[in-house]
Amino acid sequence: MSDLNNILRLKSHENRTKTGKVSTTVTRKIANYLALGRGRPAQQQQRQPRGVWLDQDNKTRSHEEVIAWVQSEGKTQRFTHQLILSVKDEWLTPEAYNRALSAGGAFFDEWHLMAHTDTAYSHAHVIAFGDDVIRFKSEAFRSWWLTVRQALEAE
């Protein structure tokens, strides 16, 4: 498994405005983009979802449920973490991406995942929350990350 042919990216942002107020605006916009594509909210709402949302228990969630979760967690958790999982030369199901995330253990207690099927390559987006900054080079994250990458490879 030394030559893993998949990608895991992480981007985080703080759920605060420049003045320090709690805000879920950025995460809500991310969730709407992931589910409905680019555009203004009125345009987005006219589109079919780009995939299905799955939670950490592999249960299908409606977009409205995900937005409610984003609003709730974004107000109580300091950071939103957005991950992108991708594999080369294969098409994985949303459930396969979810199994790979679960293989990493409890690094994230809860997440929502959307695998896109409307692109040229297989990939999934994940939203998770936490109170701590994730250091990409930290031993805990790297261990989790390698386990997830190996699970993606096995899928």
Backbone as CSV, one residue per row, in Angstrom:
resi,resn,N_x,N_y,N_z,CA_x,CA_y,CA_z,C_x,C_y,C_z
1,MET,0.820,-1.207,0.000,0.000,0.000,0.000,0.857,1.262,0.000
2,SER,2.057,1.204,-0.497,2.901,2.386,-0.476,2.506,3.401,-1.536
3,ASP,1.842,2.977,-2.615,1.455,3.887,-3.677,-0.057,4.037,-3.685
4,LEU,-0.583,4.824,-2.769,-2.021,5.006,-2.672,-2.499,5.947,-3.772
5,ASN,-3.493,5.509,-4.537,-3.996,6.292,-5.656,-5.290,7.000,-5.301
6,ASN,-5.301,7.680,-4.207,-6.483,8.439,-3.830,-6.040,9.704,-3.105
7,ILE,-6.997,10.570,-2.889,-6.686,11.887,-2.336,-7.606,12.156,-1.159
8,LEU,-7.063,12.772,-0.154,-7.862,13.280,0.938,-7.374,14.696,1.201
9,ARG,-8.277,15.667,1.068,-7.921,17.064,1.350,-8.765,17.577,2.505
10,LEU,-8.203,18.520,3.229,-8.884,19.108,4.379,-8.789,20.619,4.303
11,LYS,-9.917,21.263,4.504,-9.953,22.722,4.626,-10.862,23.027,5.806
12,SER,-10.413,23.902,6.685,-11.200,24.255,7.862,-11.436,25.753,7.906
13,HIS,-12.529,26.134,8.524,-12.753,27.557,8.792,-13.468,27.709,10.133
14,GLU,-13.249,28.878,10.712,-13.833,29.178,12.015,-15.258,29.677,11.825
15,ASN,-16.159,29.221,12.661,-17.565,29.619,12.588,-17.788,30.932,13.341
16,ARG,-17.048,31.927,12.924,-17.117,33.260,13.528,-16.999,34.322,12.440
17,THR,-17.629,35.472,12.686,-17.455,36.608,11.789,-16.149,37.303,12.144
18,LYS,-15.797,38.328,11.396,-14.573,39.093,11.688,-14.655,39.768,13.049
19,THR,-15.873,40.036,13.518,-16.036,40.681,14.824,-16.174,39.660,15.960
20,GLY,-16.111,38.359,15.634,-16.148,37.326,16.654,-17.511,36.731,16.933
21,LYS,-18.551,37.174,16.236,-19.889,36.616,16.446,-19.992,35.232,15.814
22,VAL,-20.761,34.368,16.453,-21.000,33.028,15.921,-21.760,33.158,14.601
23,SER,-21.319,32.394,13.595,-21.964,32.451,12.288,-21.877,31.099,11.587
24,THR,-22.960,30.707,10.942,-22.983,29.476,10.145,-23.102,29.781,8.660
25,THR,-22.975,31.025,8.276,-23.175,31.434,6.884,-22.253,30.701,5.917
26,VAL,-20.970,30.649,6.213,-20.016,30.018,5.300,-20.333,28.533,5.140
27,THR,-20.585,27.849,6.233,-20.864,26.416,6.156,-22.183,26.152,5.438
28,ARG,-23.184,26.979,5.664,-24.466,26.832,4.960,-24.263,26.991,3.456
29,LYS,-23.452,27.975,3.056,-23.159,28.174,1.637,-22.411,26.978,1.056
30,ILE,-21.478,26.423,1.824,-20.745,25.229,1.369,-21.722,24.074,1.161
31,ALA,-22.591,23.826,2.124,-23.546,22.716,2.019,-24.476,22.915,0.823
32,ASN,-24.944,24.140,0.605,-25.806,24.405,-0.549,-25.055,24.184,-1.855
33,TYR,-23.802,24.634,-1.923,-23.004,24.407,-3.132,-22.789,22.918,-3.372
34,LEU,-22.421,22.183,-2.326,-22.167,20.751,-2.487,-23.406,20.027,-2.996
35,ALA,-24.566,20.396,-2.486,-25.799,19.711,-2.865,-26.392,20.219,-4.169
36,LEU,-26.276,21.522,-4.430,-27.055,22.118,-5.519,-26.232,22.855,-6.568
37,GLY,-24.930,22.935,-6.394,-24.075,23.593,-7.379,-23.976,25.095,-7.156
38,ARG,-23.294,25.755,-8.074,-23.072,27.196,-7.970,-24.338,27.976,-8.266
39,GLY,-24.352,29.211,-7.799,-25.458,30.106,-8.131,-26.072,30.739,-6.904
40,ARG,-26.971,31.621,-7.176,-27.717,32.283,-6.100,-28.714,31.292,-5.501
41,PRO,-29.120,31.513,-4.259,-30.045,30.577,-3.615,-31.300,30.276,-4.448
42,ALA,-31.870,31.273,-5.098,-33.075,31.035,-5.911,-32.776,30.083,-7.069
43,GLN,-31.597,30.201,-7.660,-31.205,29.299,-8.746,-30.944,27.898,-8.201
44,GLN,-30.247,27.829,-7.078,-29.914,26.537,-6.489,-31.168,25.739,-6.153
45,GLN,-32.171,26.412,-5.605,-33.375,25.721,-5.159,-34.174,25.110,-6.311
46,GLN,-33.896,25.528,-7.538,-34.603,24.993,-8.703,-33.940,23.720,-9.245
47,ARG,-32.798,23.350,-8.691,-32.042,22.209,-9.195,-32.282,20.948,-8.388
48,GLN,-32.045,19.838,-9.056,-32.040,18.552,-8.373,-30.712,18.419,-7.625
49,PRO,-30.697,17.755,-6.486,-29.437,17.549,-5.755,-28.417,16.795,-6.609
50,ARG,-27.155,17.092,-6.382,-26.052,16.481,-7.123,-25.713,15.090,-6.609
51,GLY,-26.379,14.650,-5.589,-26.143,13.350,-4.980,-27.025,13.223,-3.753
52,VAL,-26.720,12.253,-2.907,-27.468,12.085,-1.661,-26.552,12.376,-0.479
53,TRP,-27.128,12.957,0.546,-26.404,13.175,1.796,-26.489,11.905,2.630
54,LEU,-25.357,11.474,3.162,-25.319,10.376,4.123,-24.693,10.884,5.409
55,ASP,-25.191,10.400,6.544,-24.553,10.753,7.807,-23.570,9.657,8.200
56,GLN,-22.942,9.798,9.359,-21.916,8.856,9.813,-22.478,7.457,10.064
57,ASP,-23.796,7.342,10.197,-24.440,6.040,10.389,-24.934,5.451,9.069
58,ASN,-24.546,6.083,7.969,-24.907,5.641,6.617,-26.393,5.824,6.326
59,LYS,-27.040,6.734,7.050,-28.452,7.023,6.822,-28.574,8.194,5.850
60,THR,-29.489,8.059,4.907,-29.758,9.136,3.954,-30.429,10.286,4.691
61,ARG,-29.954,11.484,4.426,-30.517,12.698,5.032,-30.948,13.660,3.935
62,SER,-32.043,14.342,4.166,-32.496,15.342,3.194,-31.588,16.572,3.297
63,HIS,-31.607,17.363,2.254,-30.803,18.584,2.279,-31.273,19.495,3.425
64,GLU,-32.564,19.540,3.659,-33.102,20.371,4.748,-32.580,19.898,6.105
65,GLU,-32.481,18.578,6.288,-31.929,18.042,7.536,-30.459,18.433,7.699
66,VAL,-29.704,18.397,6.609,-28.289,18.763,6.668,-28.144,20.245,6.999
67,ILE,-28.957,21.083,6.387,-28.894,22.525,6.677,-29.247,22.781,8.144
68,ALA,-30.240,22.096,8.675,-30.598,22.254,10.099,-29.431,21.813,10.982
69,TRP,-28.767,20.717,10.625,-27.594,20.234,11.367,-26.470,21.264,11.308
70,VAL,-26.230,21.818,10.118,-25.196,22.855,9.946,-25.500,24.050,10.845
71,GLN,-26.751,24.481,10.869,-27.137,25.623,11.697,-26.905,25.320,13.185
72,SER,-27.268,24.132,13.615,-27.130,23.751,15.021,-25.665,23.577,15.422
73,GLU,-24.949,22.728,14.697,-23.557,22.436,15.051,-22.638,23.634,14.835
74,GLY,-22.900,24.385,13.787,-22.063,25.548,13.505,-22.130,26.607,14.597
75,LYS,-23.232,26.625,15.318,-23.367,27.585,16.410,-22.717,27.097,17.700
76,THR,-22.521,25.787,17.821,-21.946,25.256,19.057,-20.499,24.795,18.896
77,GLN,-20.085,24.494,17.680,-18.716,24.042,17.423,-17.926,25.188,16.791
78,ARG,-16.714,25.353,17.191,-15.918,26.502,16.735,-15.476,26.394,15.272
79,PHE,-15.208,25.163,14.789,-14.662,25.003,13.442,-15.513,24.071,12.594
80,THR,-15.561,24.394,11.311,-16.117,23.496,10.309,-14.946,22.934,9.523
81,HIS,-14.970,21.626,9.320,-13.922,20.956,8.548,-14.564,20.374,7.299
82,GLN,-14.023,20.737,6.148,-14.508,20.215,4.881,-13.429,19.322,4.295
83,LEU,-13.799,18.084,4.011,-12.861,17.134,3.430,-13.330,16.745,2.035
84,ILE,-12.373,16.455,1.184,-12.671,15.927,-0.143,-11.935,14.606,-0.270
85,LEU,-12.679,13.576,-0.597,-12.120,12.254,-0.825,-12.249,11.957,-2.314
86,SER,-11.202,11.437,-2.904,-11.228,11.145,-4.326,-10.413,9.898,-4.609
87,VAL,-10.828,9.154,-5.613,-10.082,7.975,-6.044,-9.875,8.041,-7.554
88,LYS,-8.790,7.437,-8.003,-8.493,7.398,-9.433,-9.073,6.132,-10.044
89,ASP,-9.540,6.259,-11.244,-9.892,5.118,-12.093,-10.999,4.220,-11.572
90,GLU,-11.716,4.623,-10.575,-12.835,3.829,-10.044,-13.976,4.776,-9.684
91,TRP,-15.182,4.246,-9.639,-16.326,5.005,-9.147,-16.811,4.341,-7.880
92,LEU,-16.703,5.051,-6.781,-17.168,4.521,-5.507,-18.570,5.026,-5.207
93,THR,-19.323,4.215,-4.524,-20.656,4.628,-4.091,-20.510,5.545,-2.874
94,PRO,-21.548,6.317,-2.567,-21.500,7.113,-1.329,-21.259,6.232,-0.109
95,GLU,-21.845,5.042,-0.092,-21.673,4.127,1.030,-20.217,3.675,1.166
96,ALA,-19.534,3.485,0.027,-18.122,3.096,0.058,-17.268,4.211,0.651
97,TYR,-17.538,5.447,0.259,-16.811,6.568,0.855,-17.075,6.623,2.359
98,ASN,-18.315,6.386,2.753,-18.666,6.421,4.171,-17.951,5.312,4.952
99,ARG,-17.863,4.121,4.357,-17.139,3.025,5.023,-15.681,3.407,5.232
100,ALA,-15.083,4.044,4.231,-13.677,4.459,4.354,-13.514,5.463,5.486
101,LEU,-14.425,6.424,5.596,-14.357,7.391,6.700,-14.510,6.698,8.044
102,SER,-15.443,5.782,8.117,-15.671,5.057,9.376,-14.463,4.225,9.778
103,ALA,-13.727,3.731,8.788,-12.541,2.909,9.081,-11.495,3.688,9.867
104,GLY,-11.533,5.019,9.749,-10.569,5.849,10.458,-10.815,5.947,11.946
105,GLY,-11.949,5.462,12.407,-12.260,5.551,13.829,-12.964,6.854,14.157
106,ALA,-12.938,7.224,15.406,-13.742,8.341,15.907,-13.018,9.686,15.871
107,PHE,-12.272,9.948,14.812,-11.621,11.262,14.723,-12.676,12.361,14.659
108,PHE,-13.748,12.108,13.909,-14.920,12.985,13.872,-16.094,12.193,14.436
109,ASP,-16.806,12.778,15.382,-17.957,12.093,15.968,-19.116,12.008,14.984
110,GLU,-19.244,13.030,14.173,-20.407,13.151,13.304,-19.974,13.817,12.010
111,TRP,-20.560,13.397,10.901,-20.293,14.045,9.618,-21.468,13.823,8.680
112,HIS,-21.470,14.592,7.619,-22.402,14.394,6.515,-21.571,14.405,5.239
113,LEU,-21.887,13.484,4.364,-21.097,13.249,3.168,-21.998,13.305,1.946
114,MET,-21.481,13.891,0.865,-22.164,13.848,-0.420,-21.169,13.432,-1.478
115,ALA,-21.456,12.318,-2.150,-20.625,11.871,-3.269,-21.226,12.444,-4.546
116,HIS,-20.391,13.093,-5.333,-20.861,13.671,-6.584,-20.753,12.657,-7.714
117,THR,-21.813,12.562,-8.468,-21.847,11.658,-9.608,-21.948,12.425,-10.926
118,ASP,-21.887,13.748,-10.849,-22.052,14.576,-12.050,-20.721,15.167,-12.528
119,THR,-19.628,14.504,-12.238,-18.309,14.984,-12.639,-17.546,13.878,-13.353
120,ALA,-16.383,14.213,-13.862,-15.582,13.257,-14.629,-14.826,12.260,-13.741
121,TYR,-14.775,12.504,-12.448,-14.048,11.601,-11.554,-14.832,11.420,-10.260
122,SER,-14.616,10.298,-9.640,-15.320,9.955,-8.415,-14.761,10.744,-7.240
123,HIS,-15.638,11.421,-6.506,-15.201,12.115,-5.305,-16.389,12.359,-4.375
124,ALA,-16.066,12.596,-3.113,-17.079,12.877,-2.101,-16.611,14.052,-1.254
125,HIS,-17.571,14.839,-0.823,-17.321,15.960,0.077,-17.884,15.605,1.442
126,VAL,-17.179,16.011,2.473,-17.580,15.708,3.843,-17.554,17.001,4.646
127,ILE,-18.586,17.187,5.455,-18.626,18.299,6.407,-18.632,17.702,7.802
128,ALA,-17.743,18.205,8.648,-17.679,17.787,10.050,-17.383,19.025,10.886
129,PHE,-17.633,18.934,12.167,-17.413,20.063,13.074,-16.491,19.657,14.210
130,GLY,-15.894,20.637,14.853,-15.077,20.391,16.023,-14.694,21.688,16.700
131,ASP,-14.250,21.576,17.936,-13.825,22.761,18.684,-12.348,23.055,18.523
132,ASP,-11.618,22.158,17.884,-10.172,22.324,17.763,-9.749,22.474,16.311
133,VAL,-8.675,23.210,16.115,-8.038,23.298,14.813,-7.404,21.947,14.523
134,ILE,-7.506,21.488,13.295,-6.842,20.240,12.919,-5.521,20.605,12.255
135,ARG,-4.467,20.107,12.809,-3.137,20.292,12.233,-2.878,19.113,11.305
136,PHE,-2.741,19.396,10.022,-2.584,18.342,9.031,-1.391,17.446,9.344
137,LYS,-0.352,18.025,9.895,0.853,17.245,10.186,0.842,16.612,11.575
138,SER,-0.248,16.788,12.327,-0.303,16.176,13.656,-0.342,14.656,13.527
139,GLU,0.220,13.978,14.505,0.272,12.514,14.473,-1.134,11.916,14.457
140,ALA,-2.040,12.485,15.239,-3.406,11.951,15.314,-4.100,12.051,13.955
141,PHE,-4.001,13.218,13.303,-4.660,13.365,12.007,-3.990,12.494,10.953
142,ARG,-2.664,12.472,10.938,-1.955,11.670,9.926,-2.288,10.181,10.057
143,SER,-2.413,9.696,11.267,-2.769,8.298,11.480,-4.178,8.027,10.943
144,TRP,-5.113,8.905,11.278,-6.490,8.770,10.793,-6.515,8.845,9.279
145,TRP,-5.817,9.824,8.734,-5.765,10.072,7.301,-5.219,8.859,6.549
146,LEU,-4.146,8.267,7.029,-3.579,7.084,6.372,-4.548,5.898,6.416
147,THR,-5.239,5.731,7.529,-6.215,4.650,7.642,-7.353,4.851,6.645
148,VAL,-7.840,6.079,6.538,-8.919,6.379,5.591,-8.434,6.170,4.155
149,ARG,-7.233,6.616,3.854,-6.689,6.425,2.493,-6.559,4.947,2.156
150,GLN,-6.088,4.151,3.101,-5.971,2.707,2.857,-7.346,2.081,2.669
151,ALA,-8.329,2.553,3.427,-9.701,2.043,3.275,-10.271,2.432,1.911
152,LEU,-9.972,3.640,1.453,-10.399,4.053,0.107,-9.769,3.139,-0.945
153,GLU,-8.510,2.858,-0.767,-7.802,1.989,-1.703,-8.431,0.588,-1.733
154,ALA,-8.818,0.102,-0.572,-9.426,-1.227,-0.488,-10.810,-1.252,-1.130
155,GLU,-11.516,-0.129,-1.062,-12.856,-0.059,-1.662,-12.749,-0.168,-3.173
